[in-house]
Amino acid sequence: MDADLYRKTVLPSGLTLLTERIPERRSLALGVWVRNGARDEPGELLGISHFIEHMMFKGTERRDARAIAASLESLGGHLDAFTGREEVCYYARALAEHLPEVADVLADIVCRSSFAGPEVDREKSVVREEIASVEDNPEDKVTEILADQIWPGHPLGRPILGTEDTVGRLDSDCLRDYFRSRYRAEDLVVAAAGAVEHERVAEVIATHFAPPAGLALPLSGPPAGFVPGVRHETRADLHQLYLALGTRGLGYNDSDRHALIVLNTLLGGGMSSRLFQSVREEAGLAYSVFSAADFHRETGLVSIQLGVAPDRGREALDRVRQELEMLVRDGPSEEEVASARSQIKGSVVMGQESVSSRMVHLAHEEIYRGTYSSPDEQLERVLAVTRDQVVEMARRVLPPGRFALSAIGPATGEPLDERDWPVETGAALD
């Protein structure tokens, strides 16, 4: 790795700055990352991280909402944000020549938002509509139900948006208090990739950013085990039956993470995957079927999602179970593993051409590992994954009885239960 391309500095304020210079680029991506997210909220303040993210765009000491919206668009740039379970991110894309303006706008919203009472009340209505849209979207809702099954009683299982009740209790004072504790300089990571020079970025960031100095709040601890089960929320108003299966996966720093990435790719990561070929191409049961591997601080999630006609739900589950059982029993072929590695290689290499993807990679490496490995180094680890490692991973995470099942949609006869998806009973699973 060329040390001149990647640089890290902890500024005197305590804020961490990461840059990656990408030659021959004329633009940059700059993100301000908060090292905590929805899983770190107290239960009574559920949804506050997401609500603060909204409020950052509603007015500062120097700009109103309209001025914030126009600040970078008028320069041909883009400004946005998102809230995750373990981080919040405010990011911008712009031409490199507009670095000072980008830093000024991001610093303004992240450090000097006003949290004005009238804006708080107005935004509650917006977030309530966002919560309602999840309730109306079965694909989103079945994911929420599954999270509650996989992380019972733990913040990872709670909705990122909060509930109408918890959001309704938020006010300017509690937003400011939480902001001062969660947006301290030590909790912020600024990552920039593209046409950037580290010293120049450091100078600009140090000039513009003045984070608050509240009392630090702890991060949430690891989850306890879970007992897989089946939940079917019957909804006669839906035309499809939405199914989500999930089990515990691996943490971001787990040494076996790359074997799971390869396994997930051949299981349900594309049109050539086992699930797509079996469930859609051979049986014609679903338009969309896929699997995913999510990595958190100390744990993770392996999930499968599909939508089917209600009267074919049990048939689809049988198909999925058969594919999981075959992978656990026989493992994939050498050709499947090689194909999955090649598929990941293409995705990683093409992702390196995006300054936004490179910026996200910088931040995730810092937040989860406190260090950095380049995309090329990570790709080497993927390409080094062997069939034996994938076989062992399949036996570790894919036994069907270790998966919980969530379903939303009409019931054909009785709602789905453990007879339709038998699960392991007894001790809780890690």
Buried (B, 14 or more C-beta within 10 A) or exposed (E): EEEEBBBBBEBEBEBBBBBBBBEEBEBBBBBBBBBBBBBBBEEEBBBBBBBBBBBBBBBBEEBEBEBBEEBBEEBEBEBEBEBBBBBBBBBBBBBBEBBEBBBBBBBBBBBBBBBBEEBBEEBBEEBBEBBEEBEEBBBBBBBBBBBBBBBBEBBBBBBBBBBBEBBEBBEBEBBBBBBBBBBBBBBBBBBBBBBBBBEBBBBBBBEBBBBBEBEEBEBBEEBEEBBBBBBBBBBEEBEBBBBBBBBBBBBBEBEBBBBBBBBBBBBBBBEBBBBBBBBBEEBEBBEEBBBBBBBBBEBBBBBBBBBBBBEBBBEBBEBBBEBBBBBBEEBBEEEBBBBBBEBBEEBBEEBBEBBBBBBBBBBBBBBBEEEBBBBEEBBEBBBEBEBEBBBBBBEBBBBBBBBBBBBBBBBBEEBBBEEBBEBBEEEEBE
